[in-house]
Structure formats: structure tokens, C-alpha cells
Amino acid sequence: MADADADADAERGAATVYVVGCYDTKGIELDYVRGLIAAEGLRTVTVDVGTRPPVVPADVSARDVASCHPDGAEAVLGTDDRGLAVSRMADAFRRFVERRTDVAGMIGLGGSGGTAIVAPGMRTLPVGTPKLIVSTVASGNVASYVGETDLCMMASVTDVAGLNRISRRVLGNAAHAMAGMVARAIPETDTKPALGLTMFGVTTPCVTQLSQALDPAYDCLVFHATGTGGRAMEKLVASGLLAGVLDVTTTEVCDLLMGGVFSAGEERLDAIARAGIPYVGSCGALDMVNFGPRDTVPDRYRDRLFYVHNPQVTLMRTTAEENRAMGAWIGRKLNAFTGPVRFLIPEGGVSVLDAPGQPFHDPEADAALFDALERTVEQTDARRLIRLPHNINDPAFAAALVQAFRDIAAAGHGTTP
């Protein structure tokens, strides 16, 4: 099938299982998987992301995919540099997937190169769309392939290099798993709108209170603010699956700016800003940068105040200067929001450890954070900072967060600051 035919199918909305891989080296194995899925009565489209002539023709050719690259197909297929070709094909395939509207599920096969090409495209699919890669690298650290999505990876056991008694079973299991995920409907058990909440151990009392108060009306999805958690929440926002966010724990900003291990990246808050959904935020755990075991903390921080949370996690107290930088960073992000914003400031401390008598209690550092927020945020009727004389985990602060969310949710989702 030419890419134009695939476009036509996408426009018609025909639910399709995409079978993707390098048909120059994995064509026989991919065709085996396609046959098993088709035998279950499902429509399939095969997609070649190889860089050499295929051993089995695919419905969508490698040139069709490569033509989605901004510099054209020759930029992908006309280079002798294998690494460059893989990188450019990955970019082209990601763009190809973004144009599809008919993806009911996607399955890929590959070694390290094929997996590197296919995974970025799969990650663009909405959470909940079945996505599975059978890969030779699936038994190692797969974080760079999976990211913040629900991408499934299955170890191939043997190399994906021919059909044998092992590969037939592994690939067959993968094909039937994909067919089952696509063909079997998931029972709808909750019609309540979903909310995203961010939590850390040191903000658990607050978020627990929020969940209990909001649960009767909302499906509360709590995300652990470890970098992956923030990215996963924003992936759901971008997919249109969250009706609002209570971003109580913005600690991932600490690790982004100070080099900790739980950064969610520079894009943190961007998806929420674009979505225009109700947003209530706070300063949860902005008193700490997260590192691994104590001996992994960078030398430049050797004289700082630390708290050993457990043998694998060391917390470093943020300074007034660092807090000013974080307040300005968050403030600039909030200014870009297109929906209603309430950002609540807990003057009594931003975590369990930042309370009177606790090791990270530092009113001067907190004041620098709060003042930077007030200097940076452009306040309007739709975008407001609210100072409260409570620790973030106090019941009164949790009640204020709940009320703030209810107020802006009742006012509607489309308010423009």
C-alpha cells in the first residue's frame, strides 16, 4: 500500500494494527507476526523502517516513511552513515505516526537499531493505545525506549534473526497479545472525570487529604514526582485524558535546575499550559534536590545540608539563591498557561522536613522562593497566587487546595488569562 492509501485509511478512521520494523533484515519475522494478527480477523498495515531493500515488501515502504523527514527521503536513505540513517529514520517514523488517526495498536520487532527507530514513534501514541516491541535489548534498562508511556517491551530471547522453535513462540505470543489487546474491549467502570495529582513522600499527608476530598466526584490519579511521574502526567494531559491537575509537588524543578536525579526536563508544565485545563499548583518539596547514595552527590555540593532519606536516596536542602531561580522558572511557566491557574503558597513550609523543628526548616530560603514567584507571575483574575500561613501538609492547606480547584473548575475550562 502506498503512503497515500494509508492516509486515506487514516481519514476513514479504519481501526488498524500497524506491524513495524526493518523489512530489510526482519521481513520474514514481521510477516509471520502480521499473519497471526490478520488470522484473528484484524486489519493490518505493515510499515518498513529499514534503510536497505526489503526481503519482504511492506504496505508502507521505507521511502514513504523517510519522506516524512523534514529534509526529505534522501536525507534518510541517501547516507552511508548507519548511525545517522537510524537517527533520521526514527525522526521520520515519529512524524509518520503523528499523522495516523487509525492506529488501534502497534507492534514492532528489532535489535538495538530497529528498537531505536520504532520506540520514539510509539511513544507519540496516546496512553491506552496498545504498543509492543519485541526486542533484543528488552532485558536491560529500557527507560530510554519506554519513557513516560505504557509501551510494552518483550525480550526476544534469541536474536530476531529467522524463525525457529524459540522465536516462533516468542513472536507468536507477542502477536496474540497485540491481537487480544486490540480486539478485547476494556470495561468502563468509572465515568468520573480524571484528575492528576503529584506527590512525594514528604507531601503524602497533603495529597492523601486531597484524594479523599475529591474522590466522590473525580477519579484521582496520583503520580510520584520522580521525573517519570511528571512526564507521565503531562503525557495524559496531552492525550486529553485529564480534566484538571493539582500539581502540589513541583519538586522535579529542583532536580532540573540543580542536577538531581528526578528531573522531568525543561518541558515540565508545558503540556498543561497548552491544554487550558484547570490547574492548582503549589511548592511541594521545593526544599530538596534528590541524589542517589551519599557518595554519588557531586563534589560541588560537599558542604551542603543533607538528609539521608534511605540508603539509595540523599536529599539536599535548597538555598535561598536556588529557590529564587526556581520561583522565577515556575513563574515564567505559569505565565504561559491558557487556562485558569491558582498557585497556593504554604508559608509554614513546603514539606514534612520543612516544618519547625525539622532538619530542612529554613524560612529565609522559603521566603526567597515565594518572593520570586510573586515578582514573576503576572497575576490576573484567571491566574492568581494565594499565600496561606500553613505548612503544605496541614489540613487547612489541603482544604484550600480543594476549594481553589472547585472554584476554577466550576467557572469552566476555557478561561483565558
N, C-alpha and C positions, 0 to 999 in steps of 0.2 A: 504494500500500500504506500503510495506517495504521501509526503507530509501534508499535502493539500487535502487528501482523503481523510487523514487523521483529524485535520482541522474541521472538516465537515462533520465527522462523527462527534467531535467535541461540541460543536454548535448544537447538534441534535440532542446532546446530553445522554448518549448511549453509555450505560454503565459498562466499564471495560477493565479487565485485568491486564496491566502492562507487564510484559516479560522483557527484562532489560539486561544487557551485558555486551561483552565484546564478541561479536559473532565471527571475528577472525580467528579466535582461539578457543572460544567456549560455545560455538554454534550448535554442536551436536547435543551438548548437555542442556542448553537453553531450549532447543526444540523438544527435547524429552519432557522438560517441565511444562512447556506450553501445551503439549499433547495431553498430559494428565489433567491440566486445568480445564482445557476445552472438553475433555471427556465428561466433566462434571456439569456440562451444559452452560458454561460461562463463556462470554465473548472475550477474546484475547487480541492484543496487538503486540507484536514483537518489535523491539527497538534496538538497533545496533549502535553501540558507542565505541566500537573498535576503531583503530586507526589504519588498518590494512584491509585488503579484500576479504570478504566473509567466506567461510566454508559452507555456510547455510544462509540463504537470503532472508532478510528480515522485512517486516511490513514497512517499517520506517528505517531508511538507510542511515548509515553513519554520516553521509553528506547532508541528508536532511537535517539531522541533529546539529552537525557542525555549522550549518548555515545560520543557526540561531546565535552564533557568537557575534559580538558587535563588529569584529573585523572580518567577518565572512568565513566561509568554509575553508578557504586555502590557509588561513591563519592557523587552523587546527590540523588539517590533513597535509599541508604542504611543508611541514618542518621535519627534519631528521632528528630533532632533539626529542627523545622519548618522554622525558620529564615535562617538557614544555607542552607537548601534544596532550598528555594526560591532564595537565592543569587546564588547558584551554577547552578540552572536551568536557571536563567537569563543569566549567562555566557555561558552555553551550547547552549541556543537558539540563542544568538547573533552569536556564531560561526556557528551554523546551517544555519542561514540566509546568512551569508557571503559566503557560498558555493553555494547558489542558483543563477542560471542565468535565471530563467524562471518566476520571480515574476512580474506579471502585476499589482498586487495590493495586499494589506494585510489588513485583518480586524481581530480585536481581541475583546474579551469580558472579563470583570473581575472585581473583587473587588480590594482592595489595593494590595493584593499579586499577583493576576494574572496580574494586570497592571504593577507592578514592574518587572515581568518576561518578558512580551511581549514588553514593550516600548524600552528597550535597543536594541533589535534585529531590531525593526522597524526603529530606528534611523540610522542604518547602511545602509539602503536602499538609493538610490540616491534621491536627491531633485527632485520632479516631479512625482515620483512613488507614486500612491495613498496609503495612510496609515491611518487607522482609528481605534480608540479604543473606545468602549462603556464601560464606567467605572463609578463606584460609587464615585470615587474621582474627577471626571471631573469638578465639580462645584467649586473646591477650587483652590489653587495655583498649577498649573500644570507645572511650569517651569522645575522641575527636570525630568519630564517624556518627555516633548517635546524637551527640549534643543534648538539646533540651527536649527532644521529641520522643515519640513512642515507637521509634524504629526498632524492629527485632533483628537480631543477628544470630545466625545458626552456624556453628563450626562445621566445616565440610569434612573433617576428619582426614580423608585423603585429599590430595590436591584436586582441584576442579579441572581434571585433565583426562577425559574419557569416561565411559560408563563401565562400571564394574560392580561386583556384588555389594560393595560398600556404598559407592556413590549413587547407585540406583536407589538404594533405600533412603539415604540422607536426602537426596534431591526429591524423591517421591514423597517423603514426609513433609518437606517444605512446600511442595506443590499442593498437597492435600490440605495442609494448614492454611495456605492462602485461599484455596477454594472454600474452605469452611468459614473463614473469617468474612469473606465476601458474601457467600450465599446465605449465611445464618444471621437473621436479624437480632439485634440486641434488644431485649425487653426494656421498655421505658418504665422506670419505677419512680421517677421523681420529675415532676413538671415545674418545680420551683426554679426561679432564675438562679444562676450560679454567681457566686462572689469569690474573688481571690483575696486571700489574707496572707501576709508574710509574718513568719515567726522565727525566733531563735530561742535557745534555752532560757536566755535572760529576759525574754519578753513573753514567755509562755503564760504567766498568770493573766496578762492583759488579753492576749489573743483567745485564751480559753473563755474568758468572760464575753468577748465579742461573739464568738461562735454560739455560745449558749443563748445570748440575747437575740441573735439574728436567725438562728436555725429554724424557728417556726415559719418564717417567710422566705428564707433563702437556703440554697444548697451551698454550704460554706466549704471551700476548697483551700486548705492550709498548705502553704509552700515554705519549706525550710530555706532560709535565706543564705544559702551556701554557694551562690553563683549560679549553679544549675537551677536552683529553685526559682530565682528571679527571672531567669531566661525562660523557664518553662511557663511561668505565669504569664509573661508577656507574649509567649507563643500562643497561648489560649486566647488572650485578648485580641491578638492579630487575626485569629481564626474566627472571631465573633462569638466565642463560647462563654464569655464572662459579661455579666450585666453591670459590674462595678468592681472596684478594688478598694480594700482597706489595707494600705501599704504601711502598716505600723512599723515594720522592721526594715529600715533602709540601710542596714549595716554593710551591704555589699559595696556601697560607695567608699567606705573606709578602705577596703582591700583594693579597690580600683586605684585610688589616689595614692595609697601608701605602700602598695606592693604586697598585699596579703594574698592568701591562697583562696579566698572565696569571692573574687571579683565576678560580677555579672557583665563586665565590659562597658565600654563607652555608650552603648545603645540602651542601657538601663533607663527606663521611663519613656523611651521614645514611642513604643507601640501604644502605650496608654495615652500619651499626648495626642497621637493621631486618631485614636478611636473615639474620643469625645465622650466616654462613659464617665459616670460619677466616680470621683477619686477622693478618698480621705487618706491622708498620709501622716506620718509622724517621724520622730527621730530615733526610733528603736535601735539600740546597740550601736549608735554612732560614737560611743565611748571606747570602742575596741577594734583593733586590727587583728586578724586571725593568721596565725602561723602554725606550722606543724610542731614536732617536738622541739623543746627548748633550744637544742643545739642547731636547729635549722634557721633560727632568726638571723637576718642579715647583720653583719658586724656594725653597720652604721647605727643600729638601734641598741647597741650593747648596754648603754647606760639608762635605758628607759624603764618605766614601771610595768612589770609583767604579772600576770596571774595564770597559773597553770591550771587550765580547765580540766584536762585529763592528760595522760602521757602522750597523746597524739595531737593535742590542740593547746597552743600557747596564745594567750591574749595579751595585747599591748595597749595600754591606755593612750588615747589620742590627746594631743596637746591643744592649747588654745589656737596656735597657728594652723594646725591641721584642721581644726574644727571650723575656722574661718573659711578655709579653702572648700571644705565640704558644704558649708552653708551656701556659699556662692554658687557652687556646682549644682546643687539641688535647686536653688532658686532660679537659675537660668533655665533648667529643665521645666520647672513648673510654669514659667512664663510662656512656654510654647504649647501648653495644654489648650485644647479646643473645647473641652468640656468643663463642667463645674468642679472646682477644687476647694477642699478645706484641708489645711495642713495645721495640725494641732501640736503645740509646743509644750512638753512636760517640764516645767521649771523645777520640779522636785527631783529630776534625774531621768536618764534615758534608758536605764536597765536595772536589773536586780543589783548589779555591782556598783551602780552609780546612785546610791542612796546613802543618807547619813550613817556613818559608822562602817560602810563597806569600802573595799580597797580601791575602787575606781571613783569614789565620790570626789568631784572637782567642780564646784560651782563656777569658778573662773573660766575653765575650759568650756563648760556648757554655755555660759553667757556669750562667749565668742561665737559659738555656733548659732545661737538664737539671734544675736545681733546681726550676723552676716545674712541670715535668712530674711530678716526684716529689711535690711538695706537693699537686698537683691530682688526680692519678689515684688512684682508690680501688682499691687492689690486692686481688685475691682469688686463689684457685687458678686461676681461669679468665682473669683479667685481670692481666697482670704486666708490669712494666718490667724490663729487663735491661741493666745497664751493662757495656760492654766497652771495654778500653783500646786501641781500634784506630780508624784513620780509616775512614770508611764504604766506601772503595774497596779496603781491604786484603783479601786472600784469606781471612784468618781471620774477618773480619766477615761476608763473604758466606757462608762455611761455617756460621756461627752462625745467620744468617737462614734458610738452607735447613733446618738441623736444627730450628729453632723451628717452622717451618711443618710439617715432617714430624711433629713431636711432637703438635701440636694437631689436625692432620688425622687422624692415627691414632686420636686419642681420640674422634673423632666430631664432627659438625657442630652438634649440638643442645645443647651445654653452656650452661647459664645461669650467668652470673657471680654 
